[in-house]
C-alpha cells in the first residue's frame, strides 16, 4: 500500500503499524513525534495504530540542547 511519509510517497506492507514504521525508518519511538493525517499521535497509541492506504505520516526527530 502507498503512504506519504515526510512528503515522500512510499510503499509499505498492508497492515503495517505505526510503531513498526518508526522502527523501519531507523528511529527510536521515544525520540520522535508523529502526525498521521495532520493529527498528532500520542506515543501510547503507536503500538495500536494500523496505517491505511494513502495515510500521510510526518515523523520528526526530537533534539535536545541548550
C-alpha positions as CSV (number, residue, x, y, z in Angstrom):
1,X,0.0,0.0,0.0
2,X,1.1,3.6,-0.5
3,X,1.8,6.1,2.2
4,X,3.2,9.6,2.1
5,X,6.0,9.7,4.7
6,X,7.6,13.1,5.4
7,X,6.4,14.3,2.0
8,X,7.6,11.2,0.0
9,X,5.4,8.5,-1.4
10,X,6.5,5.1,-0.2
11,X,5.2,1.5,-0.5
12,X,4.7,-0.4,2.7
13,X,3.2,-3.8,3.5
14,X,-0.6,-3.6,4.2
15,X,-1.3,-3.8,7.9
16,X,1.9,-2.0,8.9
17,X,1.5,-0.4,12.3
18,X,2.9,3.0,13.2
19,X,5.4,1.5,15.7
20,X,6.7,-0.9,13.0
21,X,7.0,2.0,10.6
22,X,9.0,4.1,13.0
23,X,11.4,1.2,13.6
24,X,11.7,0.5,9.9
25,X,12.8,4.1,9.5
26,X,15.6,3.5,12.0
27,X,14.1,5.8,14.6
28,X,13.5,5.2,18.3
29,X,9.8,5.7,19.2
30,X,10.8,7.6,22.3
31,X,12.8,10.1,20.3
32,X,10.2,11.1,17.7
33,X,6.9,13.0,17.4
34,X,4.5,11.6,14.8
35,X,1.5,13.1,13.0
36,X,-0.9,10.9,11.0
37,X,-3.2,12.7,8.6
38,X,-2.3,16.0,10.4
39,X,-3.2,14.7,13.8
40,X,-0.6,14.4,16.5
41,X,-0.4,10.7,17.6
42,X,0.2,10.0,21.3
43,X,3.2,7.8,22.0
44,X,0.9,5.4,23.8
45,X,-1.0,4.9,20.6
46,X,2.0,4.0,18.4
47,X,1.6,0.3,19.0
48,X,-2.1,0.1,18.3
49,X,-2.3,2.4,15.2
50,X,-2.5,0.5,12.0
51,X,-1.8,2.6,8.9
52,X,-4.1,2.7,5.9
53,X,-3.7,3.3,2.2
54,X,-2.9,7.0,1.4
55,X,-2.3,8.0,5.0
56,X,0.1,11.0,5.4
57,X,2.7,10.5,8.1
58,X,5.1,13.1,9.4
59,X,7.9,11.8,11.7
60,X,10.0,14.5,13.4
61,X,13.1,13.6,15.5
62,X,13.3,15.3,18.9
63,X,16.5,17.0,19.7
64,X,17.6,18.5,23.0
65,X,20.2,21.0,23.7
66,X,20.9,24.2,25.4
